[in-house]
Amino acid sequence: MRLARPSLGLLGQIFLIVLLSVAVEFGTSTFLYERTSRLSAQEDEARRVAEHLVIARRLLAESPVERRAAIAGQLTTDRYDVHWRPTLAPPPPVAAELRDMRLQIIAWEPALARTDLRLRLKSPGRSNTVIGGLRLPDGTWLDFSTDELLTGTTLAVTRIVTALLPALALLGVGWLLLRITLRPMRMLANAADAIGHGAPTTLPEQGSREVRQVIHAFNDMQARILQLIDDRTEALAAVGHDLRTPIARLRLRTDAVPDPALRTAMDSDLHEMEAMLSSLLAFFGGDSDPESPARIDLAVMLATLVDDATDRGRDAVYDGPDHLDAVLRPLEAKRAVANLVDNALHYGDTVIVRLVPTTDRILIQVDDDGPGIPDTALQSVLRPFERLDPARGRNTEGLGLGLAIVAKAVQRAHGTLTLTNRPGSGLRAEISLPRA
């Protein structure tokens, strides 16, 4: 079993590339900036420590022994703590991690190279405070300590945040520019969806060179498709108009046929030909139907269709409110429900038309007491030219476009058509429309 791979949109993919590039640039620049800043800070500190130690060593070496402790106290500042130690025992050796700093201090003041300068961390891993000492000419020691001599974590975080803000600003600007750049692609997607719902739109050719080429090709393709549909519709309309004339002449000539049985058979064939022609024109000409949606009283329309059926001597019942407004294409909606009613009366003896309004939907249910449809064919009968005469038990007229015309009209109204077999016998055709 293959798992579906999550897909990112074009905007997401491009932004991911930009994000990765910015992340790499930010990480690299932060590392280099941090390293450079740390080395710069250490050099500055080494220079200040070297100057302070040279001055302190000179003052203590030139002062009497009894005053050295007091002078050391005077040399102590908020940052440097200086003490004089008369013992000849040297402090611990230089710590490995501070050898570079010792070399930097000696580089600033070469005279300190002869003082056996030693440095170490007061609490390795927990504090950056450096302590150390150097030997005076008489063998005594000058001990000192500094507060946070090395670069601390707070300073590093500040620099990271400082470097991160421009990166975030760059991401924001990049996202905005990407949205503007890909706006023609979104327009193209919306136009492609609109043409499938019978609302063609000519797009302005804008954007990058590649996007303009795609939009130009789409506009040309759309124009060719619309021209093809118009040519097909005009051809069907012309054929329909031309065929109706000979059919009408044949109907008149059947009146002269002396044999009643033959005359009835010929009338039936002519009626079937007219039904086929009407269904073809209704199905293939629907896309170019200039009818616009309008507010209609759906309850009155359904009741009228039921009254027409009862006037023909059929058993039809309407169940629903007396009035219910809906925004639909009037002729298309009437044709769709009329097809369902005729279909129900053709295969059953009784039809019940229900109108059920809900909070956000309008349901139109057409129930019959016929043989129903096999469950495996409930979807296939909605396809054009699909015939299930053996399953329905009677011969049908037309080309099998009745339910296909209904499904197409319901889709154009942003609704759904569902066929279900009723318990016992019969079929229910339900149209669900948005209540807007």
N, C-alpha and C positions, 0 to 999 in steps of 0.2 A: 504494500500500500504506500503510495507516494503522498507525502504531506505537501499541502499547498504552500508555496513560498510567498511570504508577505511581500507585497509590491509597494514601492513608493511612487508617488506621482513625479512628473518631470521636475516640478518645483522642489519637491522633497529631495530628489537625487542631486540636483544642482546645489541646493542649500547644504546637503550633507558634504559635498565636495568642498564647498567654501568653509564649512565648519571645520573639516579636517585640516584644511590648509591653514586656517587661522589658529587652530589648536597647535599645530606643529610650529608655526611661526612664533606663537606666544610662548610655548615651552622652550624653544631654542633661545629666543631673545631674553626670556626671564632667566634662564640658566647663565647665559653669557653676562647679562646685566648684573645678576647676583654675584657671579664670580668676580667680575671687574670691580663692583662696588666693594666687595669684601676685601679684595687686595688693596684697593685704594684706601679703605678705612684702616687696614692694618699698617699701611705705609705712613699714613698721617699719625696714627697712634705711636708708631715706632719713632717717628721724628720727635713728637712731643715727649715721649718717655726718655729718649736719648738726651734732649735738652735739659729736662728736669734732673736726670741722674748726673749729668756733667756738672750742673750748678751745685747740686746737693753734695756731690763728692768733693768739689773744690772748697766749698764753705766748711765742710766738716774736717777736711784734711788740714786746713789752715787755722782751725780753731783749737783752743786748748781742750784737753781731754775732758776736764770737768764741765765744760759748756756744751759739749757735743750733743748730749741728750736734749738740752733745751733748744738748741738750734734745730735739731731734727724735728722737734715739735712745731717750731715756727715754719719749717718747710712743708709740713703736712697741709694738704688742701682737701676740698671735698672729693676730689678725684684720686689723689695720691696720698698714701699714708707712709711716712718715712720714720724709721727708727735707727738708732745707732746701737751697735752691740759690741762690747769690748772683747768678747771671747774670740779666740782665733779659730774655732771650729767652723768650717765652711758649711753653708746650707746644702741641701740635696742637689744632685747634678741636674743639668738642664733636661726638661721633659722633651721627648721626641717630637710631640706635636707643636712645640714652641721653638724648634731650632730655626725655622725660617724667620720668625719674628726676631730672634736674637741676632741673626745675620743682618736683618734690616736695621736694627738699633745700632749695631756696630758700624754699618755702612754710613749712617748719618753722623756718628761720632766715633771715628777710628780710635780715639784715646781710650775708649771703654774696652778695647780688645785686650788691654793689659790688666784689667781689673777682675778677671775670672767671673764675668757676668753669668749669673745662673737664673733661669726662669722655670716656673712650674705652675700648674693649675691648683687652686686651693681645694676644689672639690670636682675632680674630673667627672664629666657626664651630668653634673647637676648645677654647676656654676661656671661662669666665664671669668671669674675673678682670678687675676694673675698675681702671684707673689714671687719674689726673687731677692737677690742680694748681689753686692759687688764688694771687693776687697779694697780697703783704703791703703795708702802707702805704708802705714805702720802695722799692717796686718789685721787691724780690726775690720768689722763688717758693717756695711750700710744695708739694712733690710728695707724693703719697700713692698707695697701692694697697690693694686689699682682696682677700681670698681668697674666691672663689665668692660674690660679692655677689648675683648674680642667682639665681633659682630653678633648681636643677639637675635633671638627669634622674632621679637617684636618688630625690629627694623626690617627683617626679611619679609614678614607678612605685609608690612606697609608697602614695600617695594613691589611685592607680587600684586597687591590690590591696585597699586598705581599703574602697573603694566597691564592688568586685566581690564581696567575701565576702557582704554582705547580699543582693545580687542572686542569688547561687548558692543561698543558704539559701532565698530566696523561691521559686526554681525548684523546689527539692526539696520544699518544703511544698506548692507548687501541684501538682506531679506526684502526691504522695500524696493530696491532696484530690480530684484528678481521678479517680484510680483508685477511691477510695471512692464518688464520685458516679456513676461509670459501672459500678459492680459490678452493679446490677440489669440493665443492658443485657447484660452477659456472662452472667448467669443466664438472661436471656430467650433469648439465642442458643443456650445449651446445652439449654434446654428445648425449643426449636424443633427442634433436631437429635434430641433424645431421642424426641419424638413421632413422628418419621419412622422410628424403629427400634422402635416398639411399646412405648415406656416413657414414657407421659405423666406430667407433673409439674405440679401446681398451684403457681404461684409466689406468694410473698407480695407484696402490693402495697406497695412501698416505693420511696424515691427522690424525685426532683423530681415536680412535678405532671404534667408531660408524660410522664415515664417511668411514673408510676403509671397514667396513662390507657392507655398502650400495653400494660402488663402486664394491666390489667383487660380490655382488648379481646382480648388473646391468650388469657387464661383462658376468656373466653366463647366464643371461636372454637374452642378446644380441646375444651370441653365439648360444643359443637354437633357437632363432627366425631366425637367418640367416641360421642355419642348416635346419630348417623347410621349409624356402623359397627355399633353394637349392634342398631339397628332392622333394618339390612340382614341381619345374621347371623341374627337371630331369624326374620325373614321367610323366609330361605332354609331354615333348619332346619325351620320349619313346613311349607313347601312340600315339602321332601324327605321329611318324615315322612308327609305326606298322600299323596304320590305313591307311596311304597313300598307302601302298602296296596292300591291298585288294580293296581299292577304284580304284586304277589303273587297277587291274585285272577285276573288274566289268565293268569299262569303255570299256575295250577291248571286253568283252563278249557282251556288248550291240550292238556292230556292227553286231553280228550274229543274232540279233532279226529281224525277217522278217517284223513285223508290224511297220511301220514308226511312228505311233502315240505313241505306247508303247515305242519304242526306244527313242523318244523325251522326254517322261515323265521320263524315267529312267535316261537320261542324265541330265535332270533338277534336279532330286533328288540327283544325284551324285555331281553336281555342288554346290548344297546347302550344302551338307555334307562337301565338301572341304571349303566352305566359313565359315561354323561354326567352323571347325577345325582351320582354319587360325586365325579367330578372337579370339578364346580361347587362342591359343599360343601367339598371340600378346598382349593380355590383361594380362594374368597371368605370362608371361615370361618377361614383361617389366622391372621389378625391378632388375632382374639379367642380364640385357642387358649390355654386356661389352663395348658398343659403347661409345666413349668419345666425348665431344664437340669439334667442329672444325669450322674454318672459311669457310663459304660457300657463294655463290652468291645466295641470296634468290630470287631475281628477276628472274634469269635464271631458278631456280627450279620451280617457279610458272608458268612461261611461258611454260616450258616443259610439266607440267601437263595439262595445257589448250590445248596445241598442241596434246597431246595424246587423249584428249576428242574429239577434232575436227576430228582426224583421225578415230575415231569410228563412225563418222557421227553425233555427237552431237553439239548443238549450245553452244559454250563456248567462252568467251572473256576475255582477260587479260588487265587490266588497271593499269599502274604503271610505274616506272622508268625501264630503261633497265638493270641497275646493282645496286645492294645494298648488301653489305657484312653484314653478321651476324654470331655470334658464336652460333651454335646449334648442336645437334646430327643429322647428315644428314639424316640417314634412318628413324629415329623416326619423324623428322619434315616432311619429304616427306610423310610418312604414314599418319600422322595426317591431312595434307592438302588434300591428296588424298581421305581420308574418307569423308571430308566435300564436296569435289567436287562430288564424287560418290553419296553421300546422296542428294545433290542438284539436280543432274541429274536424280536420281531415282524418286523424287517427283515433279520435274518441267521439263520444256522443255528447258529453257535457264539458264545458269549460268554465272555470272560475278565475276571474281576474281580480287580484288583490292589490291594493295600494297601501303600503305600510311605511309611514314616515317615522324616522328615529331622530335622535339628537343631531347626528352628523351625516346620516345617509337617507336615501329614499329607495325603498325596495318595491319593485313591481314583480309580482308573482303570477304566473299563468299556469294553472293546474288543469290537467285533462285526466280522463279515465281510460285512456288507451292502453296498448300493450307495453308501453315504455320502451327503453333502449337498453341493450346489454351494457353492463357496467364498463366493459372493456372498450366500448365505442362512444362513451359520453364525450370524450374530447375530440375524437376523429370526425364526428358529425359536424363540427364547427368549421371544418376545412372546406374550401370551395369544391364543388362538383362531387361531394361525397354522397353516395346513395346507399341506404340501408333498407331497401324495399322488403327483402325477405324477413328481416327482423321486425318490421312494422306491420307486416301482414297484408298490406294493400299496395296497389300500384300508385305511383306518385306522378304528378306532372311537373314540368320544369326541368332544370338542370342540376338540382341539388345545391342551389345557391341561397335558399331561404334563410337558413340559420347563419350562413356565412355573412349575408347582408346584415343580419341583426348584430352579429359579433363585431362587425366593422363599425356600425353606427354607434354601438355602445362604447367601443374603444375611443372613437372620436369625441365622445362625451365624457371621457376619463372615468368610465365606469367598468363594471365587470359583468359577464354573462356566465351563469352557472346552470348546468343541467343535472338534475338528480331524479332518481326513480322514487316514486312515492310508495309508502308501505302498502302492500296489497297489489295495486296496479296503478298505472298512470305515470305521467311524467310531470315534473315541475321545472319550468324555466324561470329563473330569477335574474332580474336585472338590478344591480346595485349601483346607484348614482350618488355622487357627492352632493350634499345639500348646501349649495353655495349660490 
